[in-house]
Amino acid sequence: MTAAAILLLAEERKLSLEDKLSKFVPDFPNGGKITVEELLTHYSGLGDASAQPDYNEWSRFPQTTAALVERAKKIPRQSEPGTTYFYSNSNYHILAFLIEKVSGQNYGDFLEQKILSRPE
């Protein structure tokens, strides 16, 4: 659903798959080299914040998409952006944040309104 939401925002020209992560998160390490498309396809080079030893304890408490992005900033890179496929939940944590930032809506509300609701 996150990918569908990003593609919908791209179709609406609210973002581009070629946009750099730094456009949305200026202080993200290597953000000027990572594209939205690389986040979607797991070619961003980002490590997986969900695979860190303390993640299970940390994730037991409510988190925001901004907190997930802050956590992803601290995880060591797996590779240079665009070079290697590496499945990382951090990519989709960041994409959820982008959805909120670009749409101005809460992630769940955006999905409910734009993806899940059926026209009557």
N, C-alpha and C positions, 0 to 999 in steps of 0.2 A: 504494500500500500504506500510505503514511503516513496518508492521509485515512481509509482503512478502519480503521486502528488507532485513530485519534482517535475516530471514530464508535463503535467498539466500546467504548472507554473511557467515552464519553458514555452509551451504552446501559447500561453497568454502573454508571452514576452515580458514576464516579470523577472526572469533570469534567463541565462543562456548556459548551455552545457559547457561552453568554452570559458565561462567566467572563472576567474581564479578565486580560491577560497579567501584570499586576503581582501577581496572586495567586501566580504561579509564579516570576516573576523581578521581585522588588520594585523593583530599581533600573533597570529597563529604561526608557529615555526614552519618555515618552508611554504607558507600559504601562498606565496607568489608563484609557486611552481605547481601547485595542486589545482586541478580543474574540478568542476562539479561532475563532469563525466567520469573522471578518475575515481571520485568518491562512489559514484553509482556502480562502477564496474570492478571495484576493489583493486585498482591500479594506483592508488594514491601513495603507496609506500608506508602508510600509517600502521603502527603496531595496534594490537587489539587491547583496548582498556578493559574489556570484559574478561580477559584471560589473566589479568594480574592477580597475584595471590590474595590480596585484600578485597577483591571485587565482591565476593559473596557477602561479606559482612557489610561493606559500604553500600551495596545495592539494596539491602534490606530496608532502608529508610527512603522516604520520598525524595526524588531527585528532579531537577529541572533540566531542560535541554542545555541551558547555559552551563550548568554544573558538569554535565557530560562532556561538553566541549572543553572546559577547563581541565578536566581529567585527561582527555585525549592529548592536550598540549604537552603533557608531562611524560607520555609514553615514548620510549625510544622508537625511532623509525625502523622499518624492516628493509626498505630499499629506497632508491631514488624514485620520485613520482614518475609514473608512466612506463616503468621498466619491467615490473614483475607483478604478477597476480598474487595477492595475499589476502585471504578472507579476513576481514576485520570489522567487528561490530562498530568500532569507532567511526567508520565511514558513515553508517546510517544514523548514529547518534548526531553527527554533525549535520547530516541532511535534514533531520527532524528540526534542528535549530534553524537551519536556513529556511525551512518552510514557515516557521513561526516569524522569523525576521522579515521575510519577503511578503508574506500574506497579512501580517499584523494580527494574526489569530493564534490562539493556542493550537498546538499540534492536533490534539484530539478533536477540537471543534472544527478545524479545517477538514480533517478526514471525514467527519460526520457530514458536514455541509457539502463538500465537493466530491467525495468518493462514495460514501456509504448511503446517502439518502436517495430515495427513489422519487422520481417525479410523479406527482399524483395525476 
